[in-house]
């Protein structure tokens, strides 16, 4: 399970792996379920999953090229490029 982690297993120690919001959701589930609060189950994609996607043929280069073409002074126009990324 390198690419997914179930919320019920996540703690704040997992922030580097799944990000702060996902880790916080895991903490919330672990704290609230014993009190009888029903919380939706689910899973988080890991940073390893994102890296694996970038390693697919041409993805990292295509994303890098698209980001390099952005002009920070025209941030208001970046919605047009968003569709290409």
Number of C-alpha atoms within 10 A of each C-alpha: 7 10 16 16 20 14 22 17 13 23 19 17 12 17 16 11 21 25 16 15 12 24 24 19 22 24 17 16 21 17 12 12 13 9 8 8 10 10 12 9 11 13 17 20 17 21 17 14 16 11 12 13 13 15 12 10 9 11 14 15 13 14 14 12 12 14 13 10 10 13 11 10 7 8 9 9 12 12 9 9 12 10 7 9 12
